[in-house]
Amino acid sequence: MKKLILASVSALALLGVAACSDSGTDTTTTQSTNPPAAEQPMQPAPDATKPAEPAPAPAPAPAQ
């Protein structure tokens, strides 16, 4: 039981040091990108309430 408590305290101390340490060497920044000017915005989908036209009936087979 004593080892479990010691391991838990050690883990918490290690996480605390890792969370609080700030090396200060990371000077990178992020930059947003803009889409190309030639790209058009998406158009809305065609009217989905109109029913689709049925497929044409196949032509009858020629008699032999």
Secondary structure by P-SEA (a helix, b strand, c coil): caaaaaaaaaaaaaaaaaaacccccccbbbbbbbcccccccccccccccccccccccccccccc
